[in-house]
């Protein structure tokens, strides 16, 4: 019986030590324009048109894909993430400077089945974003990019491989900066 107990304990711990752990598969930005009495539709973006203003009607979020390659389910997963902005003076040209994160959050995923992946939306707190942007606007600054940094919190015996990711999204102040399309708007038709 004494020889059986260590062997059984080793078998229970083997999947955790064999490298089968939750990883980040994909990370992307999405935005939705706030329209009254309509369901929010989010659209994937690499950059978006968001000129300096006191009225914030855009709702950004991050969509992360978590992957569990293990045959068994993973439980009690903790995602920690931080949002930061690259600020530049309103009316200036060039690239701004990255600031410290203005929002730190965490979310808990109770269960991720084995050999599966799951998309998790991580909304940027609207009240915190609006307060931050209004303070920066009054100070004469506006973001020209946002960045999210995401970590799947490791547990004892797990590695950090594929558990940290970050993604930036450019913010355009005027349409002439790039051929940006407002989220939800139809792309411009080319004329022959």
Buried (B, 14 or more C-beta within 10 A) or exposed (E): EEEEEEEEEEEEEEBBEEEBBBBBBEBBBBBBBEEEEEEEEBBEBEBBBBEBEEEBEBBBBBBBBBBBBBEEEBEEBEBBBBBBBBBBEBEEEEEBEEBEBBBEBEBEBEEBEEEEBBEBEBBBEBEEBBEBBBEBBEEEBBBBBBBBBBBBBBEEEBEEEEBBBEBBBBBBBEEEBEEBBBBBEEEEEEEE
